[in-house]
């Protein structure tokens, strides 16, 4: 009798329409992509590579090709690194980044990364991610003001 209950429970879990969450799905979700991007990006900055986006092959693991092309122009126009919301980088700033997942709507998602630059000195970046070819990629970045709206 126990074997029948176990088999029935197993079938119920594997039935079509049953929610199945796998480690691979969560490891490749929007928040995980943002975390991995910042681990790479701030690691490059800590290594005094102040132009990580020139490492195209590595950058394209995290960014859409379109955003990879647009980002350097946006950074130049705004005179701020849009990924850290600062003009300069101090080693160790990447050690305390908090991530919060925003809404996921179809193939679009948002994640906010908040840097703690020191006592009462924080900066937040809202990342827009797009899912294409089965993978999430960063497709936009906006520095946020204290109210949570994009900074002017």
C-alpha positions, 0 to 999 in steps of 0.5 A, spaced: 500 500 500 505 504 501 508 503 494 502 505 491 501 512 495 508 513 493 507 512 486 501 516 486 504 522 490 510 522 485 505 522 479 502 528 482 508 532 482 510 530 475 503 531 472 503 536 466 501 543 469 504 542 476 509 547 478 516 544 477 522 549 480 529 546 478 535 549 481 537 551 474 531 555 473 532 559 479 540 560 478 539 563 471 533 568 473 533 575 473 536 576 480 541 571 479 544 574 472 544 581 476 548 578 481 553 574 476 554 581 472 555 585 478 560 580 481 564 580 474 563 588 473 565 590 480 571 585 480 574 588 474 573 595 477 577 592 483 582 590 478 583 597 476 580 595 469 575 601 468 572 599 462 569 592 463 565 593 457 570 593 452 571 585 454 565 584 449 565 576 450 565 577 457 560 582 457 555 579 452 554 573 457 550 579 461 548 584 457 543 584 450 548 586 444 543 592 443 544 594 450 552 593 450 552 597 444 548 603 447 551 603 454 558 606 453 554 612 449 549 613 455 555 613 460 559 618 456 552 622 455 550 622 463 558 622 465 556 617 470 557 609 470 550 607 469 552 600 473 554 603 479 551 610 479 558 614 480 563 617 476 569 614 480 570 607 483 573 605 490 575 598 491 570 594 496 564 598 494 562 591 490 562 587 497 555 590 500 550 590 494 543 588 496 539 585 490 531 586 490 527 582 484 522 587 481 516 585 477 517 579 471 512 580 465 513 575 460 520 576 457 521 583 461 523 583 468 526 588 473 532 588 479 534 593 483 541 593 485 543 598 491 550 599 493 552 601 500 558 606 499 558 608 506 554 611 512 548 614 509 551 614 502 547 609 498 546 608 490 540 604 487 540 602 479 534 599 476 536 594 471 531 592 466 532 585 463 530 581 457 529 574 456 531 572 449 533 565 446 532 562 453 536 566 457 535 573 461 540 579 459 540 586 462 537 591 457 537 597 461 540 601 467 537 607 470 540 610 476 535 611 481 534 618 486 532 617 493 524 617 491 526 611 487 524 614 481 530 615 475 535 620 477 535 626 473 
